[in-house]
Structure formats: C-alpha cells, structure tokens
Amino acid sequence: MIRLVIADDHPIVRAGLIALFSTEEDFEVVAEAGTPDDAVALAQRENPDVVLMDLQFGAAHAATGVDATRRIRSLDAPPYVLVLTNYDSDADILGAVEAGASGYLLKDAPPHELVAAVRAAAGGESALAPVIASRLLGRLRAPQVSLSSREIQVLELVAAGRSNVDVAGELFVSETTVKSHLAHIFSKLNVNSRTAAVSAARRQGILR
C-alpha cells in the first residue's frame, strides 16, 4: 500500500486528488495539507511513502513547496516528494529538483500519468513530465545559456524591481557579489542591462 500525503492550498484540488487515488486499490491518502508547514509536519507524523506537493501556497505563506520539499527531504527517514504544479519555468523546475523532488508533473497531466508517476516515485524512480524532461535535457545540451539557481534567484528579484542593495539584503550576500552574479547573467544571456536580462530570461522560459 502506498501511503500518500497531498499538499495543496486549494481544497477543491485536494478533494479531486483524493477522489482520484481512492479509486486505486494500492493507494491510501493518509493526510492532506493546506500549507507548506503542515506538509512538513504531516510528513513527519504520518510516515507516508510520497508527498504530492504543490509549489505555490498563496501570498499568505512566505514558504513555498520548494522550501517544504527541502525540509521534508532532510528528515531522518524522508518520504519521496513529487511536485504537481501549474508552473513550468526553469526557476521552478531547478528549484524543486535541487530541493530533492523525485519528480515534477503539471496539473494538466492525464490522471493515469499522475497515478503512474506517484507509483514510480514510491519505488524510488524519477518521474518527470515529458515537457519537463525536455526542458532539463535542453539545459544540459545548451549549458552556455543555463543560469545557476543562485543567478536565477538574483534575476527573479531584479524582475520584481529590487535594487542591487535590496537583492544583497534578501540573499544575505554583499552588493559586490550581486554585481558579480549580474555580470555572469549578462554574459550568459548576451545582454548589457538588467531590463534586457529579464526580458531574455522570460523569452527563454528561465523566468515565469
């Protein structure tokens, strides 16, 4: 029996997923979480095999699904985490994979694909939606336009209108370090301004 925790801030989404897995004889939904903190707590308490994790939990929650995934995967006997989300930007995908997610699916995936992905995750296998696998493969084939997770963080803050000083404060680094990251970003994207970098990153799917 595959024990499953469902973490999503939308009750209707959780209800739909519970209904889906209740039709499968080898699944048991042991708990549902509406916040990242609840997901971590339930992962500790319920000893699930897999946590099905959304990425965004609304503006009221500073923590994200990536934060929760990282905390869950650092537990002594961690369950596997499978991300199920609407977002497919490089920043989201890389953040989830680097946090330890076993798989990444989009919410428009067919039900049978989702069920198969959870079974794969429970068995210790990776489960990536085809579009996600293609995106990651593309990054490997074109490393010259791949930004590191830290560079993506810097660019996300720049896109949100933060100054270099603000970025440095939020990431707990020096302003010189931020300028160095921006120089590398400009070089990789072949641009010469913050605005052009954000625009190029959005065109290439690096940023949402």
Beta strands, then each sheet from edge to edge (+ up, - down):
strand 1: 2-7
strand 2: 27-33
strand 3: 50-53
strand 4: 80-85
strand 5: 103-106
strand 6: 127-128
sheet 1: 2+ 1+ 3+ 4+ 5+ 6+
end
